[in-house]
Amino acid sequence: MNVIGLDIGGTTTKAVLLSGDKVKHSVSVTGSEPIVSASGALGKLIEEAKIQLSEIKLVSCTGGGARHIGCSLLGLRTVRVDEIESIGYGGLVLSGLDEAVVASIGTGTAVVHAKRHEDGIISKHLGGTGVGGGTLTGLGRLLLGRGSVEGIIELAEKGKHEMVDLLVKDIVGGPVGNLPAEATASNFGKVGDGTELEDIAAGLVRMISEVVGTVICLAARSVGLEERIVLVGTVPTIKMLGDQIVGTISMLGGRAMIPENASYAVAVGAAMKRK
């Protein structure tokens, strides 16, 4: 029998079909109303995977919107799984690690210490930040007149963050301590009149990536796992953002990986926890 995992977030709902320990199919839908989004994602998954309702054992729900889901959805039995547990479970399953710090980067960022034990996976919430994909789109609307991640990234790829960011070398002429000369000393510390939108977009992506990467690395260091960091969620799968977050972590002495199906890790974790 199959288990479906639903990660019902603030802006996107992701669904995965799990058969045994394998992800057979995955879909996502955009929407802020939890029940509508969850129903839409579930219906889309069933349609695309071409399975019958009778073949589904359970729908395992997690994420901020899961609290709005009752004991059934489209006639299927549902259960709720704690989001922190889902993040930890999904991160370890997709990475193949026995212990890691898993950071789920979506609308905001949550950081979890996950470790395998004989009786399963134990997850502990280390913290996080309100900075994430929601910050990017919100500030993108205010600063750039663009509210989609795709639109902001399109601009950012044409810009240069060093046109708006004050770098370490701008202040001291070279590296300082463990920081290379190209490290950011002050985000948007060099903005002047007539600054190009492309450069503002590049600076915005850089700032969010650096904040998220720094918070994750410091949290991982607190449990001695800065070299075993797993990044999941939609944000790390966007190449420009993922590369810069990984680069920030690396600059701070850490090491991070982005596993396959990272966007669906939390939904995978919910399904694996209750399969």
Sequence and secondary structure as in RCSB ss.txt:
>XXXX:A:sequence
MNVIGLDIGGTTTKAVLLSGDKVKHSVSVTGSEPIVSASGALGKLIEEAKIQLSEIKLVSCTGGGARHIGCSLLG
LRTVRVDEIESIGYGGLVLSGLDEAVVASIGTGTAVVHAKRHEDGIISKHLGGTGVGGGTLTGLGRLLLGRGSVE
GIIELAEKGKHEMVDLLVKDIVGGPVGNLPAEATASNFGKVGDGTELEDIAAGLVRMISEVVGTVICLAARSVGL
EERIVLVGTVPTIKMLGDQIVGTISMLGGRAMIPENASYAVAVGAAMKRK
>XXXX:A:secstr
 EEEEEEE SSEEEEEEEETTEEEEEEEEE S HHHHHHHHHHHHHHHHT  GGGEEEEEEESGGGGG  SEETT
EEEEE  HHHHHHHHHHHHHT SEEEEEEESSSEEEEEEEEETTEEEEEEEEEES SHHHHHHHHHHHHS  SHH
HHHHHHTTS GGGTSEEHHHHHSS BTTB TTSEEETTTT  TT  HHHHHHHHHHHHHHHHHHHHHHHHHTTT 
TT EEEESSGGGSHHHHHHHHHHHHHTT  EE  TTGGGHHHHHHHHHH 
